[in-house]
Amino acid sequence: MKAGGVGLAVDQNDGKGPVDLALGGFVGSAAGAALLGWALLALLERFAPAASRKIWTAVAAVVLLVSLALPFGVEATSGTKILLALTHLAVGLVVVLGLRRDAHPARG
């Protein structure tokens, strides 16, 4: 797959060599992360309603920051690493801001 003229191939140092990234992988990973975030938010709203939005936002921010480091742990071109980090940032911000906005406000 190419994005912005950058070929997206990474080598995870697992002995299998470089792997081209596909659009389905991007969409599946983003959807999976969003579903896990939504599930955590739902659990927090059920078991810690007063602090659910604050806790969830803190956890989501930490997960986003950790995910930004992941592209730099694989063998790839600088352009690929930067594009992957920007993708993580874009998806993460949409998920964090979107789910946080839909969270039930604290009652009390």
N, C-alpha and C positions, 0 to 999 in steps of 0.2 A: 504494500500500500504506500502511496505517496501523498504527502500533505504539504502544501506550500513549497513544492519542489524538493522536499526532503524525503528520501526513502526511509521507511520505518522498519528497521531490522535490528534486533538485539540478540546478544549472546549472553545467556545467563550462566555461563561457565559450568554447564552441566555435562559437557562432553558431546552435546548434540549439534554444536555449531550455531551460527546465526539463524534466527527465525524471523520471517517477515510477519509483521503485525497486521491483522485484518480488522476491518470495520466491525465485524461481529464481536470480536474480542473487546473492543472499546465499548460498544453498546452494552454488552453483557456485564462487563465489569462495573460500568457506571450504574446500571440498573440494580445489580447485586448490592453495591455499596449503599445506594439509596434505600433499598428495601431493608437492609440491616439497620440503617440509621432510623428509619421509620419504626421498625420493630422495637428498637431500644427506647425511642421516644414514647411509644405506646405503653411499654412496661413501666417506664418512669412516671407517666401520667397516672397509671393505675396504683402504683405502690408508693410514690413520693410526689403527690400532685402539687404540693406547695413549692417544691424546688425543682420540678421536672425540667422547666425551660432552662434554668441556669445550669443544672448538671449536664443536660444534653448538649447545650452549646459548648461547654468546656470540653466534654469528651469529643464532640465533633471537631472542635478546633485542634485538639491534640492529634486526632486521627488524620486530619488534613495535613498538618505539619509533618507528621511521619511519612505520609504518602508522597509528599514533595521530595523526600530524599530517595525514594525507591528508584526513580529513573537513573540516578547517578551511581547505583550499585550494579549496573549491568554494563557489558561492553557494547558500546554503540558510538556513532559519531556524535560530536557535540551538538549538531543541529537536531538529531533525533532525541537526545537527552533533554534539550531545552523544550522541544515541542511536546514531549511526554510530560514534563513538569508543568508546562502551561495547560495541558489538557487536564492534569490532576487538579490544578488550581481552579480552572473554569468549572469543572464538574463539582468539585468540592464546595465552591462558593454558591452554586445554584442549589445544591442539596442543603447545605447549612442554612442559608438564608431562607429558602423556600419552606423547609420543615419547621424552622424556628418560628416563622411567621404564622404557620398553621397550628402551632402548639397552643394548647389551652392555657390562658393566662392563670397565674397563681390565684387561688381563691383564699380569701381570709381577710 
